[in-house]
Amino acid sequence: MNVMSAMPTVENRRPKVAGARSKSPTGERERSLNQLIGFGPMSRVSTAFGEVPAQALRERDRVRTKTGEYLEIQKIDRITLDEDFLQYHPGAQPILIRAGALATNIPKADVVLAPYQQIDKSQPCLQSSTNRAVDMLQKSHCLRKIEPMITYTIFHCGQPATVNCEGLWIDTAP
């Protein structure tokens, strides 16, 4: 018996190739990218039991607000963007605000935010035109952090709130 004849035949298959993707998203995708908010995984948020990385926050944790009260997190969403998505949507890459970039000890440590995360503009270290993380790119020590994959954490406290993240006040979604 011939060994070659005992082996199953394998046809030469052509690999599947996806159609070309547009480098600039259009329509609904573009609108949702312009609304991409959230905290980077290791950005620490002030809670009732100390500074906690965003990736470790859970529902019912109590976060410190600008008014001094602690609000309970009612819902958490996590959005993970993979390498393929980020390659075709570079505008979704996170914004890194280096420690001390805005004023002395503001922020106290590096903060990573989604591009359209709202920053409380009443802080004295910000210009009135700066109210999103992507607007910070005009400042020195603020840059787009290129990541192969990123998970943004978004949390909701049942009402609009401004929370402390490394000494920087960040607005949360209602």
Residue, then its C-alpha position, 0 to 999 in steps of 0.5 A: m500500500n502506498v503511504m501517499s494514497a492512504m492520506p486524505t487529499v487536501e485541496n488547495r484552498r484560497p484564503k479568504v480575504a476581507g474587502a478593503r476597509s475605509k480608513s475614515p469611518t462614515g455614518e453611524r460609526e463615525r458618530s459613535l467614535n466621536q462619543l467614545i468616553g471612558f477611563g483607561p484601565m490603570s487610571r485611579v478613581s477616588t472611592a470611599f476606600g481609596e484610589v482604585p484603578a478603573q479596571a477594578l471598579r465594581e457596581r455598588d462601589r462609592v466614588r468621590t464627587k466634586t461636591g464631597e459626597y460619595l455616589e454609588i456606581q449603579k452600572i459599569d460598562r467596559i469597552t474593549l477595542d482590539e488591534d484590528f479596530l485600533q488599526y483602522h480607527p486610530g482616533a480611538q487610541p487613548i489620550l495620556i495626560r502625564a503627571g504634572a502636565l496641567a499644574t503642579n501635581i495635576p494630575k498626581a500620576d499619569v491618567v489615560l482617558a478615552p478621546y472624548q471623555q469630558i474633563d471638568k472645565s471649571q478647574p483653574c488649570l484648564q482653558s475654557s476651550t478644553n473640555r475633552a481629553v482629545d483637546m489636551l493634545q495641544k498641551s505639552h506632556c499630553l499625547r496619544k498613547i498607541e496601544p495594541m488593545i485598550t479597555y475603557t471603563i465607563f460607570h454611571c452613578g444614576q445622575p451626572a457626577t464629577v469624580n476625582c481621577e489622580g487630582l483631575w476632575i472628570d465628568t461621568a455620563p448620567 
